[in-house]
Amino acid sequence: MIQRSQRNCLKGGNMGSRKRHTWTWHGLFLLMICCFFIVQGEVAAALDAPPAWSPGQWWVVESQTYNTGKIRRGDTPGWDSKVGWRYQVEGTEDLEGEPYYVVVVTPLEGNKCAYTFRYWFRVSDRSVGRREVRHPARNPEVQKDIGPPVVARSFNNKPNLLSNFEFPALPVTIPVFSSRAHASSAGTPRTLSQRTQAATKISTADMKGKADQAFMAKVGARVTPDSSLVKISQGAAVIENQYWNAGLPWCVYGEQSNETFTSRRYWLVDMGSN
Amino acid sequence: MKKSLLRTMIFGCLFVLTGLFLSAPTLAARVDTGSVDGIWSSWYWDWVDDSDPSLFDDGDAMQRFDTLVSDSTYTSYAQWWEYQYHGPPENPDKWWGHCHAWAGAACWERQPPKYKVVRNTATGVKVKFRVRDRKGLMCEAYYNDASGDVADFMISQPSPGVTWSWLRAEIKGNDPMWGKKRGFVGELYYGDEVWNYPIYKYKVVCEWDPSSGYYGTMTLWGAGDGDPRYAQSTELYSIKITYQFWGVELDNNGWPTTHGEWTGDGPQSRPDAIWRPQYPTTWETYLGNPYLYNDALNVILFNKQK
């Protein structure tokens, strides 16, 4: 480019000057493109590395669902009580030749959910490949048969419309930790099953502002300067905003919204290792 | 030779155009249906006291329960509690009742098929629980089932595409959460009032519009709860609502890929919510009236199956 520019200069005259200007604009344009991708790269970098998980590691998330007041007569709109979930990395397993973390999710005391869950998160990027629900037996002499005691659904790492809505109090949405997936999926999803995500670097103070304060006090040393706000859009109508810190295993705060209201919010409140 | 070639070309073009016309989705009305068994009707057990039966009426479910479980050392006040907190002192509107509880129960529980006489072995007291009493107690046991933290799913103001997806998954059984098809609840009054029904059948009839997607009608059948006689009956009485929609696209397997829009306004222009409680492990999981309890309900609601 420099050589050509120089050659044009040597020709002299107005024409050469105009071309110099043209090449200057081209250069500026290219510079802007480069800057854009550098910035994108920085944003994506926040999600390049998945959170560090290992077998035996556990964490606790408290969640709340919003009661619209429109299903039971006399209810007033507002947040339901918080319920607790314990996530524990059970180990790793291969699905179709790729390693996955198997995470067991159990309801904690006070949580009326009678089910326990296992989720398979791909080791490389944490895509969800499978989920399994285990449920206690019913009394068949009184109640309808519920079917097999364990029900599994495979996602093959593709978003599933129905899974966006099942078990609304259980927050298992997680970003795909891959800069390639990130770069190819920004924007607004055009179909019900499509999922997009976009990450923005945020300050540690902004992340802490959303976090459970007691938990922050407990794990202060684990917090790194690398915090991100990840916006995950699922099927255009469901948006999950999550605040992540690279030193912690799960988002410190998240909320799910649809077009009209925030339907769920959740906090990371404890963590440890067996 | 030239004429025959021209004729061949004209007929050939007509043949191709006819084929294209017939194969275009514009004329292909699409029909999608599904249904599940086992959903049952009930009365919605209103809170006002001007239409029988009510759960708190003398001679009805709660008084019979009190009679069965009370003895010289314990007095049950289920009837009193029901009247105080699910009855006239709450100054209810006419439409207030137990529809959400019954709708959840109808998805998960068997309908009581007939009366049952239960004897308290300690007191010797025998009480007959009619179908209406057993249905009423079951509904009260589901009173707190309508909450996001105990829901299989709960979607407020679902789009046509989302509603159709859940109908296909659960009622048609194409991708059911529990491995087999099952009914779910539709809150089908789009407005301030709340009208829940257990949905057991649907039919979508639609045509393709190349500019916006499929448009047509979505008809839902739910068990009914609008007549006091449904309390004692074991027949299935239906309600049927037909919605109009447009703009839904489908994938090759018939699953909606876009939301689309409902047409029209008014209380029956679209569903207000679709949802289903998680199944309760005991009768106390969602219990409303605190004087009811699991051991007694197990005996009263027990259905001996062949």
Contacts between the chains, C-beta under 8 A, distances in Angstrom:
chain1	res1	chain2	res2	distance
A	63	B	149	7.6
A	64	B	149	7.9
A	65	B	147	7.1
A	65	B	148	2.9
A	65	B	149	5.2
A	65	B	151	7.9
A	65	B	154	7.7
A	66	B	148	6.9
A	67	B	147	6.5
A	67	B	148	6.7
A	68	B	156	5.2
A	68	B	273	7.4
A	70	B	156	6.9
A	70	B	187	6.5
A	70	B	194	6.2
A	70	B	272	5.8
A	70	B	273	6.2
A	71	B	100	5.8
A	71	B	146	4.4
A	71	B	154	7.5
A	71	B	187	5.5
A	71	B	194	6.4
A	71	B	196	6.8
A	71	B	273	5.7
A	71	B	275	6.5
A	72	B	100	4.9
A	72	B	146	4.2
A	72	B	194	6.9
A	73	B	92	7.8
A	73	B	93	7.9
A	73	B	95	7.1
A	73	B	96	4.4
A	73	B	97	6.8
A	73	B	99	7.7
A	73	B	100	7.5
A	73	B	194	4.9
A	74	B	90	7.4
A	74	B	92	7.6
A	74	B	96	6.3
A	75	B	146	7.7
A	80	B	147	5.6
A	80	B	148	6.2
A	80	B	149	5.4
A	81	B	149	7.5
A	83	B	149	5.0
A	111	B	149	7.2
A	112	B	149	6.8
A	112	B	150	5.0
A	112	B	278	7.9
A	112	B	285	6.3
A	113	B	149	7.2
A	113	B	150	6.5
A	113	B	278	6.2
A	114	B	278	6.6
A	114	B	279	7.6
A	114	B	280	7.5
A	114	B	281	4.7
A	114	B	285	7.5
A	115	B	278	6.8
A	133	B	177	7.8
A	135	B	279	7.5
A	136	B	281	5.5
A	138	B	279	6.7
A	138	B	281	7.4
A	139	B	298	7.5
A	140	B	305	7.0
A	141	B	302	6.1
A	141	B	303	6.5
A	141	B	304	6.7
A	141	B	305	5.8
A	142	B	109	7.5
A	142	B	110	7.2
A	142	B	298	6.7
A	142	B	301	5.6
A	142	B	302	5.6
A	142	B	303	6.2
A	143	B	108	6.6
A	143	B	109	5.8
A	143	B	110	6.7
A	143	B	279	7.5
A	144	B	38	6.2
A	144	B	108	6.0
A	144	B	109	6.3
A	144	B	110	5.6
A	146	B	178	5.9
A	146	B	279	6.1
A	147	B	178	5.0
A	147	B	179	4.4
A	147	B	180	5.1
A	148	B	179	5.7
A	151	B	177	6.9
A	151	B	178	5.7
A	151	B	179	4.9
A	153	B	175	7.8
A	153	B	177	7.9
A	161	B	162	7.4
A	161	B	165	5.6
A	161	B	255	7.7
A	162	B	153	7.8
A	162	B	165	6.5
A	162	B	166	7.1
A	162	B	169	5.5
A	162	B	175	6.4
A	162	B	177	7.6
A	165	B	153	4.7
A	165	B	154	7.8
A	165	B	155	5.4
A	165	B	162	7.5
A	165	B	166	7.9
A	166	B	152	6.4
A	166	B	153	5.0
A	166	B	177	6.2
A	167	B	151	7.3
A	167	B	152	7.0
A	167	B	153	7.4
A	168	B	148	4.5
A	168	B	149	7.7
A	168	B	151	5.5
A	168	B	153	6.7
A	168	B	154	5.3
A	169	B	148	5.7
A	169	B	149	3.9
A	169	B	150	7.6
A	169	B	151	7.4
A	190	B	258	7.7
A	191	B	249	7.7
A	191	B	257	4.3
A	191	B	258	5.9
A	192	B	161	5.5
A	192	B	162	6.9
A	192	B	165	7.0
A	192	B	256	6.2
A	192	B	257	5.6
A	192	B	258	6.3
A	192	B	259	6.6
A	193	B	257	6.6
A	235	B	162	7.9
A	235	B	259	7.7
A	236	B	259	6.6
A	237	B	159	6.8
A	237	B	162	7.6
A	237	B	259	6.4
A	258	B	156	7.2
A	260	B	156	7.4
A	260	B	157	6.8
A	261	B	156	7.6
A	263	B	148	7.2
A	263	B	156	7.2
A	264	B	148	7.2
